[in-house]
Amino acid sequence: MAEPLDDYIDAVSKALALPVEEAFRPAVRANLEVSLRLARLVDEFALPDETEPAPIFTA
């Protein structure tokens, strides 16, 4: 039984007509796992309702 990320890799690869070689699948899967973990942190960060976007970002 395939893992959900493996199914996602297959679907996106097909949709983009971008084949993923078997040798690269573990690296692609690892990258997605890290990306999803970081996205979860951003998504779970609570912002007050009165928060507004900054008009200009400066570092």
Secondary structure per residue as TSV (DSSP state, phi and psi in degrees):
chain	resnum	aa	ss	phi	psi
A	1	M	-	360.0	129.7
A	2	A	-	-77.5	149.7
A	3	E	-	-77.8	154.5
A	4	P	H	-56.1	-37.8
A	5	L	H	-67.0	-35.0
A	6	D	H	-64.9	-41.0
A	7	D	H	-62.8	-40.6
A	8	Y	H	-64.0	-44.5
A	9	I	H	-58.8	-45.2
A	10	D	H	-61.1	-45.7
A	11	A	H	-65.7	-45.2
A	12	V	H	-68.8	-39.7
A	13	S	H	-59.0	-43.1
A	14	K	H	-67.9	-45.0
A	15	A	H	-62.6	-35.9
A	16	L	T	-91.6	-2.0
A	17	A	T	52.5	43.7
A	18	L	-	-124.5	93.5
A	19	P	-	-64.7	141.7
A	20	V	-	-111.0	115.8
A	21	E	-	-65.7	146.1
A	22	E	G	-54.9	-35.1
A	23	A	G	-64.5	-26.2
A	24	F	G	-95.9	-11.1
A	25	R	H	-56.9	-43.5
A	26	P	H	-60.8	-37.7
A	27	A	H	-70.4	-39.9
A	28	V	H	-63.9	-43.3
A	29	R	H	-63.9	-43.6
A	30	A	H	-61.9	-41.3
A	31	N	H	-63.1	-42.4
A	32	L	H	-64.5	-39.8
A	33	E	H	-60.7	-44.2
A	34	V	H	-66.2	-45.2
A	35	S	H	-60.0	-43.5
A	36	L	H	-68.1	-37.2
A	37	R	H	-64.1	-42.3
A	38	L	H	-68.7	-38.7
A	39	A	H	-63.2	-37.0
A	40	R	H	-63.0	-39.4
A	41	L	H	-61.9	-42.7
A	42	V	H	-66.2	-44.0
A	43	D	H	-64.7	-34.7
A	44	E	H	-83.1	-9.0
A	45	F	-	-74.1	115.3
A	46	A	-	-77.7	131.4
A	47	L	-	-116.7	140.2
A	48	P	-	-63.0	153.3
A	49	D	T	-60.8	-28.7
A	50	E	T	-84.6	2.6
A	51	T	-	-66.9	132.5
A	52	E	-	-122.4	151.1
A	53	P	-	-66.6	148.3
A	54	A	-	-72.7	138.0
A	55	P	S	-69.6	-31.5
A	56	I	S	-140.6	132.7
A	57	F	-	-96.7	127.2
A	58	T	-	-130.1	140.7
A	59	A	-	-99.2	360.0
